[in-house]
Amino acid sequence: MACESLQNVPIIAINQRKASALSRPEEVPYWGDNAHITCGMLPTLRVLASRGCECQGSVCLVPTDANTDSASHLQMTLLEAYCREIGIQVVRVREDALRSAIGPKNRDISCVLLTREDFLEAPE
């Protein structure tokens, strides 16, 4: 799967994993069927660009021990700043814990955006 393609996975898949340090039921709450995970820098940027400030309540997971070049590090720094500016919480997670929770080795986990559709609806 190319890192540029949108990779949304229902968040319930994380809750069903039993052997992960990140996905134990007491640590990762069930968000419901309308929650999604977007994996990778470019897909995350596309989601943020399409929704703008309507992503408040989302969480962006960033690997703490990722080995990246200068350009990727700068992109990550700018993404983190943008997320914080629009109200998205940024959480640093060990790369191995994130990889075991998210799944296959071929999935891009340079950043992972957890989004729940309920957060995007306007209050009545």
C-alpha angles and dihedrals in degrees: 000000000000116000089231094062118093108258109193117170125179108255092229087078089070092052091053093058110097105181099056126104090213099046105051108137093243091055102041114047122212106257097186135248096299095065123106140190120217113198126202138030099268097044090048091051090050092052092047092048093050095047101032113182091354091089094081110137092035122119127222115206116204125187112242098206101041115142106222138160123249095267093051091046090053091049090051092049091051092046091051091049092049092048092052091046093057095041103263114141114233116210124187113218132180108264094231092052091048092047093050091049097045098043138219122058092235093063115103109238098173082123132353123205117204110201132177118198092220088067090059097056119096115244116253 
